[in-house]
Amino acid sequence: MSNSRKAGRAYGGELMAKPKIEERTIALASKRMIDRELAVALNEVKRGRVKGPFPTAQATVRALRRRMA
């Protein structure tokens, strides 16, 4: 049995690649977990808990830096 099938069984189903840009890595995550995170994110958008659109890339970066501070 291949390693991906073994990993898929351990996670209870289909695996998907989940890029982690800050760490410059790609992790494997279960499709169910990603679907759950996506549902939460879409709910936040529906509630209006989003920023933007921004007029320039510089304005976007400035907003992100303010949020991290």
KOLBADREN-10340 format. One record per residue: residue in one letter; x, z, y of N, C-alpha, C in turn. Coordinates in steps of 0.05 Angstrom, whole numbers, plus 32768, in hexadecimal, padded with zeros to 4 digits. Atoms other than C-alpha are relative to their C-alpha. Layout:
BEGIN
aXZYXZYXZY;...
***
This chain:
BEGIN
m801180007FE8800080008000801280008019;s7FEF80027FE8801B7FEE80457FFD80198011;n80007FE97FEE802C802280797FE880008013;s801680027FED7FF6800880A87FE680087FF2;r80187FF7800F7FC1801280728000801E7FFC;k7FFE7FE380037FDA805880647FF9800E801A;a80057FF47FE67FD9806880AE7FE27FFD8007;g801C80057FFB7F93804A80B57FEF80147FF1;r800F7FEC800F7F7A8077807E8003801C800B;a7FFB7FE57FF47F9A80B4809D7FF080058019;y800F7FFE7FE77F7780A680DF7FE27FFB7FFC;g801C800380067F35809680BD7FF57FE58009;g800B801A7FF97F2F804C80CD80147FEE800C;e7FF180157FF37F48801280F58012800B8016;l7FED7FF77FEC7F86801C812080027FEB8016;m7FFC80127FEA7F927FFE816480198008800F;a7FE87FF97FEF7FD07FFA81917FF6800B801A;k80077FF37FE77FCB802881CD801A80028011;p7FE87FFF7FF0800180198201800180188012;k7FFC7FE97FED801E8054822780157FF78014;i7FEE800D7FED803B8034826580158013800B;e7FEC7FED7FF4805B80738282801780057FED;e7FEB7FFA80138082807F8242800D7FE67FF4;r7FF7801A800A808D8034823480007FFF7FE1;t80038000801D8074803C81ED7FE57FF57FF8;i80198008800A803C802281C27FFA80137FE8;a80087FED80158017805581967FE97FF47FF1;l8017800880107FE58049815F7FEB80168003;a80167FED7FFE7FA1806A81697FE97FF57FF1;s80178009800F7F61806881427FED7FF28013;k8013800F7FF07F2D8037815B7FEA8012800A;r80157FED7FF77EFA806F815E800980108018;m7FF67FF07FEA7F268098818C80007FEF801A;i7FFE80117FE87F31805D81BB7FE37FFA800A;d801C80057FF87EE6804D81BA7FF48018800F;r800A7FE87FF37ED7809581CD800C8003801C;e7FF47FFE7FE57F09809482077FF47FEB8013;l800C80157FF07EEC8052821F7FE480088009;a801B7FF77FF97EA5806F821E800180158017;v7FFD7FEC7FEB7EBD80AA824980077FF2801A;a7FF7800E7FE87EE0807B827A7FE97FF0800D;l8016800F7FF57EA3804E82817FEB8012800C;n80137FED7FF47E77808B828E800A8009801C;e7FF57FF87FE67EA6809F82C77FFB7FEA8014;v800580177FEE7E9F805982E57FE280008008;k801C80007FFA7E53805D82E07FF980168014;r80057FEA7FEE7E5480A08304800D7FFC801C;g7FF380067FE77E7E8081833C801980108005;r7FE77FF17FFD7EBC80AA832F80187FEE7FFE;v7FEA801380007EEB8072833F800A7FFC801C;k7FF480067FE67F18805E837980047FE28002;g7FFA801C7FFD7F21801983967FE67FF08005;p7FE7801080017F227FE0839C801180048019;f7FED7FFC7FEA7F5F7FE383C780087FE5800C;p7FFA80197FF27F717FAF83FB801B7FF47FF8;t7FE5800980067FBB7FAB83E7800B80107FE9;a7FF27FF280157FE97FBF83AF800C801A800B;q7FF47FE97FF3800B7FEF83DF7FEB80168003;a80167FEC7FFD7FC8801283EC7FFA800D7FE5;t80057FF6801B7FBE801983A1801580147FF8;v7FE97FEE80078003803983977FFE80198010;r80037FE87FEF7FF7806883D27FEA80127FF5;a80157FF0800B7FB5807F83B38008800E7FE6;l7FF67FF480197FD6808A836F801380178005;r7FED7FEA7FFA800E80B3838E7FF28018800B;r800F7FE97FF57FDC80DE83B47FF3800F7FE9;r800E7FF380167FB780EB8374801380117FEF;m7FED7FF280117FF68100834F800D8018800E;a7FF37FEA7FF1800E812F83867FF080197FFF;
***
